[in-house]
Amino acid sequence: MKIAIVTGASSGMGREFVRQLADYVQVEEIWAIARRQEALEALKAETPVPVRPIVLDLLETDSFDKIRALLETEQPEVRLLVNAAGFGKFGAYHRSSIEDDCRMIDLNCKALLVMTRLCIPYMQPGSCILELDSLSAFQPVPYITTYGATKAFVLSYSRAMNRELQTRGIRVMAMNPGWVKTEFFRHAFQSNDGEVQYFDRLYEAVEVVKTGLHDLYHTKKDCSIHGLPVKLQVLAVKLVPHRFVMDIWLNQQKKAKNNMDLVK
């Protein structure tokens, strides 16, 4: 049985991947992994491919034992893995607990790595892995400090794994969007006290996911970036010293005019 696996499938970008992946890869079933049963069940009506809801919290270590056991029992061919599970926190470092910062590292980095490693043995030439990353992977971001650092890991890990797996015909790509209108912001703002308040532009998840899947299947890129302004920003941060990049970011957050109303 050929399958796709999507983590973080109950909302946001993960949910949008489930909706769109049938246009790019032929699979017999989608394993949709997330914590919310009801939201996963609703996905069955939103895609032409049968969806198997798998209710797990990837912050719980035994979740990986259950996934490993399921793979060993079913012996599927994993044609696509999308690691979309993750969360971020905005605000000064002390507004987020040490426990929350460690949970961010565990979900954004450790869970992504473990899911990747668990699925690779079930992949054949032509299989793909899409690691959901972020624009913040390319530079340090004060007041989104830990989240940005986790995404720097994802970018480096994805690029290196892509090279390692080339000999097996397996493709790995990081997807690095800018600001996207999703439920991500609800969680992120819980620790924010005005430190992060300026959003120059926000994109729709449907368009960002479409770009990511197109780049995964129709280009040789090792990272996907949606939108010309974001591409130009990535180019700029490669040329400008990071201390100046951080100065620009901090000055932006002082602007009175912003788009916060779009993400409430």
Secondary structure, 3 states (H helix, E strand, C coil): CEEEEEECCCCHHHHHHHHHHHHCCCCCEEEEEECCHHHHHHHHHCCCCCEEEEECCCCCCHHHHHHHHHHHHHCCEEEEEEECCCCCCCCCHHHCCHHHHHHHHHHHHHHHHHHHHHHHHHCCCCCEEEEECCHHHHCCCCCCHHHHHHHHHHHHHHHHHHHHHHHHCCEEEEECCCCECCCHHHHHHHHCCCCCCCCCCCECHHHHHHHHHHHHHHCCCCEECCCHHHHHHHHHHHHCCHHHHHHHHHHHCCCCCCCHHHCC
